[in-house]
Amino acid sequence: FRPFRKGDLIETGDYLGHVREIGLFSTKMDSLQNVRIEIPNALLSQLPFRNWSSNGSCRLDLGVEVSIESDLPKVRSALLDALSTEPRVQKEPASFVGRDNFGDSSAILVIRPWCRTEDYWSLRFELPERIKIAVDSVQASMSAPPREIVMIDAARS
């Protein structure tokens, strides 16, 4: 039935990697850590799997917490601007930035850009820095929960 091809990025069971060879009895794939994995085809036919390559693009799901005092429309606009200037982020479907919820002292935002499958990992690790720069550009701050440290002098107790 050939639900994947050589070169596709697939995820099945505990494994995520690029298909390198589809044999009669097993499929060989290289993990993202460049470890060769050989999975019996009988097992592959029983496991559900995801083919990250079949549609050509995928969505990143990122998040950021900003201070509750932040101007959320400005932060949202700055984040969308930052995404629009990144050439690996696709124009269609459009990127989404919205408020997910509120924390104790923060607004929790979700950031959902689309990219080509082969750009997923590089963007996954590079976009958080761009997100920080965009938040800073509108004088907002990424939230850190307030902490109070109390020192107890054991000798006085």
N, C-alpha and C positions, 0 to 999 in steps of 0.2 A: 504493500500500500504506500510505501515511501512518503511518510509524513514529514521527512526532513531530508536535506541534501548535504553533501560534503561542503564544509565551510560554514554551515548554519550554526548559530549559537543556540544550544538547547539546554534545558534544565529538566532533570528527571531524578526523582528520589533525592539523594543527597548530593547530586552531581550537577555542575554547571560548567559547560565548556563548548569548544568548537569541534564539530564533527570532522574527523580527519579521514576515516575510512569506514565504509559500510560493507562488511563481509557477509558471507552466507550464514555464519553462526554467531558473529559478534560485531559490535560497532565500537570503533576506537575514537576517542575524543581527547582533546587536550584541555585541561582545566585552565582557568585564568591564571593559575600559578605555574603553568606550563608543565603540569604533571600528566602523563599519559594514563588514560582510564580506558579499560576495556570492559564493556558491558555485554553480557550474553543477549542476543536478540530475543530469546524466549522471555527473558526478564523485561526487556524494553517493551515488548508487546503487552505486558501486564500492568506496567506503571503509567500513571498519567505523566505527561510532560508538557513543557512550554517551549515553543519555538520562537525565540526572540527575533529571529531573522525573517520570518515568513512575511511579515507585513511591511518591512523596510524601515519602519520608524516606531518609536516607543516614547512613552511619557516618563519624565523624571518626577518624583514626588519628593519635594524638599520642604523644609519648614524653618521658621525663624520666630523667635519671641522678641518682641520689642516692648519697650517701656510703655506702661499704660498711659503716660502723659504724651506719647507721640501723636503727631498729626497723622492718623491712619491713611486718609486719602493721599497725602503727600508721600508717605512711605510706599503705598501701593503704586503710585505713579512712578516713583524713582525705581522701584523694582521692575516694573514693566519696561521702562526705558533701558535699564541695564540688560534685560533679556533681549530687547529688540536690536541692540548693538552687537550682540554675540552672533557671529555668522553661522555657528553650528546649531543655533536654536532655529527651528523651522517657523516660518510665518503662519503656516496652516498645518494643523489646527492652531488657533491662536493660543498663546500662553495665558494661563490663568493665575491671578494672585487674589486671594481673598482671606478674610478673617475666619479662622476655624473656631476659635473659642477664646475665652479669657482665662488667664491664670490668676494667681494671687496678686501679682503686681505687673502683669504683662498682657499683651494681646498676642495671641498665637496665630501666625499667618501661614497659609499653605501657598506654595509656589509650584506651579505645574507647567513647565515648558515641554515641548515636543522636540525630538531630535532623531537623526538617523541612528539606527541600531549601533553602528560602528563608532558613533560619537558618545554613546551613553556613559561609559566609564570615565572618559576624560572630563566630560561636563559634570558628572556626579561629584568629582573631587575638585574641580576648578570653580564652579558656580558659587559655593559658599563664600569664597573670598570676594567675589563680585557683589554678592548679596550684602556683605558687611560694608563694603565701600558705598553701595547705594543707600543703605540705612544711614550711614554717617553723613552722606551728602545733603540730607535734609534735616540735619541736626537732631536726629532721633538717636536712640541708643538701644542696643540689644540688651534685653533684660537679664539681670542677674538677681536672684532672689535675695532679699535683705537678710542679713545674718547678724546675730548679736553673739559675741563671744564673751563669756563670763569666766574670769579667772578666780578660782577658789584657792585660798592659801590654806593648805592642809595643816600647817603649824598652828594656825589660829582656831581651827575647828575643834 
